Amino acid sequence: MAYFVKLDSLPRHKILFQQSLTVMEDLYQKGITFIPKIIKTKQNQLCSSFATAVVGMFEWLEGENRETDGTKPMEYQMLCQVYPLTRPGWSIPTVSFSDAAAQTFYRYWDTFKHMPQTAAVREVLNLLQERSGVLARCARRLNQVAAWCRAHPGKLYLTHGDAGGNFLVKGHGSTERYYIVDWDEVMYAPLERDAWVMGCRAWARQLFNDTLQKKHIPYTLHNKRLAFYCYHMCFFYLCEFLEDLLQGRDVLQRLAEYCNDGWIWERVQFADQQ
């Protein structure tokens, strides 16, 4: 038997990781077996500690990430098996419709402006300055759509947050099996949180809504809530890169690729139209 061990020492994230294990165990016990099975400790606990880290062990799931347009039907069908199992009482975050991600981003940007101007710091500042106009507009729009979402939050469900990026496929053709892993960021949120990545495409919105209807889940995606997540996640990813850089992690090339990659800006352009 092969196992996967996850050790999380990041102060904020290890709390989320620990909280998510209770949810995963609950889902698995209710028949959701396309997620990793937790291997409990000898004391029947879902995790243990090692130095300052939280450690979880799981059964190994064989597969590779083959996320494509063609995998979306199965991804959405699997998520629609999870949504009806939503219940109150899990110690997990609940969505907060705010522009906090943008505010945090600008605080990080200001920190870089006041740091010793090394070559790396100058490159970060140049990357951000080149997009200053777009980012300022995104921040204004995020504030506007967040206010709308606070007034129209939609029904909240248990959401994954990045199912497509953690969708594994084992085998080929008729022998294929599918899994969704990495449930560390589970949250009570509207379903746009799981749909926003492909929500800029009309066919994907239709597919998501059709799947909800077939599974008798009373929900329809709303473009303004999709817009909120497009703007929010744009700043969320920027914050992660800047935080990593401030902590000494070498992610400058990844930040440059993100800033120059059309995928996030395609989502932003969709949000601008809502």
Summary of the structure (lengths in Angstrom):
residues: 274
radius of gyration: 19.6
end to end distance: 49.7
largest distance: 57.6
contacts: 793
relative contact order: 0.15
helix: 54%
strand: 12%
